[in-house]
Amino acid sequence: MVSHVYLYRFRSNEVFTQNEQVNFLEVTILENIYFSGAFVVVAFTLGYLGVPIFIWTAFAAGVMYFLKVPTNVWYGFAAVAFVFNLKPVRAFIVSSLIMKAMKALKLVPKISDTEKAALNAGSVWIEADFFSGKPDFKKISTELYPKLTEEEQAYLDGPINDLCKLIDDWTINQDKEIPKEVWEFMKKIKIFGMIIPKKYGGLEFSALAHSEVILKLASRSIAVTITAMVPNSLGPAELLNHFGTDEEKDRWLPRLATGEEIPCFALTEQRAGSDAGSLESQGVIFKKGDELYLRLNWNKRWITLAGVSTVLGLAFQLRDPDKLLGDEYDLGITCALIPSNTKGISKQFRHDPLSAPFYNCPIQGVNVEVPISCIIGGVKNAGQGWKMLMECLGAGRGISLPSQAVGGAKLIARVTSAHSSIRKQFGIPLCKLEGLEEPLARIGGYTYLLDSMRLFTLGALDRGISPSVITATAKLNSTEISRKLLNDGMDIMAGAGISRGPRNLISSLYTTAPIGITVEGANILTRTLIIFGQGIMRAHPWAFKEVEAIEQNSRKDFDVAIWGHVGHIVRNVFRFIFLSLTRGCFALTPGKKGTRRFYQKLNWASANFALLTDIAMGSLGGKLKFKEMLTGRFADILSWLYICSSVLRRYEAEGFKSEDYPFVRFSMNHGLYEIQKAFDGIYANLQVPGLTWFFKYVVRNFFNLNAIERDISDKVKKAAAKSLLKHGEGRDRLTQGIYYPKSREEALGRYEYVFDLVKRAETVEAKITKAIRKKQLPKKRIFKLIDLALEKNIIDKSEFDILHETANARWDACQVDCFSEEGFHGVEESDNKVFKNEYKGPAGAPSSYVGSPKFEEYKKDT
């Protein structure tokens, strides 16, 4: 090096000329800049890759050698390197002190036994990638995309379609009961046995087939959907499948499969809703003769199917005061299976869940005595109920409510796209108004992303993976997003949405939306406590290992965990800086031109999420558990990382369909924008000792300027709305799986018929519009110019017939239901007799059926 030559001469006391002095300074500065830059690049590379500590040691040694550090500094460096590179020495000297400090400062949250059971339940899946800060999107993009078998598809096309034909949702809601013939048909097709193995007479369907059944029914009747859904979710069949003895399975499963036995599961009660671990229902073991019995007392509520059940699954706290099973008095939560007609059980009352006529009931038991053999799985499972419930709850959360939400979303997408194309205001279809394009875009985009999340989750479940955090994410977001979608649907339908009757397809979905929000863990608590709280302990690569090591006082395990965690943080610091400065553009990700940029942004978001998670844990420690506004924002980021990944997986698995791309782009823009908003909230509210101001003002402002995503552009919204309104394959694929009645006398069948007519008429209407511009026709609304356009040969007879038929069909499709005054009140004043609402058909018309003589006569008169 030139500067070294100058340095040698300087140390030899040689005299420098003025030019040589200037050259010495210039060369030295340039070389220092060059090598400093090289060191920074190497350090960033090592940090970004997350190399082990011995490589960092070698790098540090190289830097010290270049800088010619004194010998005494080398001695100190060697001592530190010795301590940190030899694990036993490091554990004894350093890690033990850190462990004691963490205990003293209470940086580790206390985890109860019930929380441990929840943490240990189920599997860890894709969520671990997001907590790592370095998700493997190549692996994620090859995750299983589920498909139905021929047998499962035949069941959907045959028995389930036949069941849908039997269902009249308006009549069910008016009568407040499901007709007997529907009940009997459901039993006949074994719909209550979808999760029961074939050897016990069940259908043994995949998670996908189970989901598709619920989805199709949800597009027909919420009451029937929930009735079919509950026996196939958390309940006796699921518990018996996993934990029952052979004798129990042989006794119960065949009769559950055929509907000979109707099950319910009694878990929730007054003080144990979302906090299901706080059960007050009690069971006491006692001896009667030579046999052991249970004496049970409970007061449950919100129990679906309880009123019509023949067998009751019951969760209760079990006590053994006489120590008949061992030395313990409190054995813990236990699950038992009890005939519903057992003496002491009362089930004669019902709740009214937002007027949805499915059975949702309180059920009480007073001094109910049953053999101890009623415990599911036998005596060995006494006190194991919470663990059993946690193992089974994850799959139900990932199938039932997400499928119901998607079925409703697809129906809304179908109905609103048709209605907004059929109904005109100001002389043009509603869908041509920009104000309606925005909610239509949301409906299309939300439907696509909800179905993507559903399918991605089902792929994991069908592989035998039961990711409790992911299924909770699916339940929360599917019910919340579908509620927003329903609001948009109601806004678009307007009067047709608020006027109840056989023609109204969305009012039942709208009024019952809060049910899904509250059950299987209320959404507020699911968001703030489960998704991130459980996720951070379960899916973080090191957090739970640290907690376990501290609880077990294992210095060796803690050393591995804490230094693994330090390496994890170091890597994510470098990834956070590099990806933020480059906006993720250099992240190596899969994907084609249309998706690669989305993958890069998800990579960037994951690195930010992982680092902020560690900062929050380090600054708040055990208090983080109670900072629910903050953990809720972290949960939002985790949720949208998952949803966005599922959208990309679906788009690729289905072959990059061009008709779907507007929905993909809307979904990804929306998801990334939701992530950005959550980050903004975290930066504004994260409490870091001494650095709160830095995150609140510096980091937050930087990321506002350097946002991962901005709000969705009008161009993207217009494209999504246009795809939803386009007649053809894209719209059909988006709404695939719902029930389509063929009859034009049914609301959806009528909408589809008229929507098809409208699309055929659009080209003819374009001719008339063109003639108006050329002043060949006067400036009037199109339906008033049909006869004149035919007379002037602007359109031919076949086109005239299309427009005439469309105008008549449009008129009928826009009608709403009405009732007589007495029918509306449901009471005939003459004798105070209660009867069903007297239906009078479309408002203003004397008949509900297109084509009837009275209807045609009425049209002529008007």
ABEGO torsion letter per residue (X at the ends): XAAAAAAAAAAAGBBBBAAAAAAAAAAAAAAAAAAAAAAAAAAAAAAAAGBBAAAAAAAAAAAAAAAGBBAAAAAAAAAAAAAAABAAAAAAAAAAAAAAAAAAAGABBBBBAAAAAAAABEBBBAAAAAAAGBBBAAAAAABBBBBBBAAAAAAAABAAAAAAAABBAAAAAAAGBBBAAAAAAAAAAGAAAAABBAAAGBAGBBAAAAAAAAAAAAAABAAAAAAAAAAABBEAAAAAAAABBAAAAAAAAAAAAAGABBBBBBABBAABBABAAABABBBBBBBBEABBBBBBBBBBBGBBGAAABABBBBBBBBBBAAGAAEABABAEBBBBBBBAABBGBBAABBBBBGGBABBBBBBBBBGBBBBAAABBGEAAABGAAAAAAAAAAAAAAAAAAAAAAAAAAAAAAAAAAAAAAABBBGGBBAAABAAAAAAAAAAAAAAAAAAAAAAAAAAAAAAGBBBAAAAAAAAAAAAAAAAAAAAAAAAAAEAAAABBEAABAAAAAAAAAAAAAABGEBAAAAAAAAAAAAAAAAABAAAAAAAAAAAAGBAAAAAAAAAAAAAAAAAAAAAAAAAAAAGGAABBBBEBAAAAAAAAAAAAAAAAAAAAAAAAAAAAEAAAAABAAAAAAAAAAAAAAAAAAAAAAAAAAAGGBAAAAAAAAAAAAAAAAAAAAAAAAAAAABBBBGAAAAAAAAAAAAAAABBABBBBBAAAAAAAAAAAABBEAAAAAAABGBBBBABAABAAAAAAAAAAAAAAAAAAAAAAAAAAAAGABBBBBAAAAAAAAAAAGABBAAAAAAAAAAAAAAAAAABBBBBBAAAAAGBBAAAGBBBBBBBAEBBGBABABBGBAAAAAAAAAX
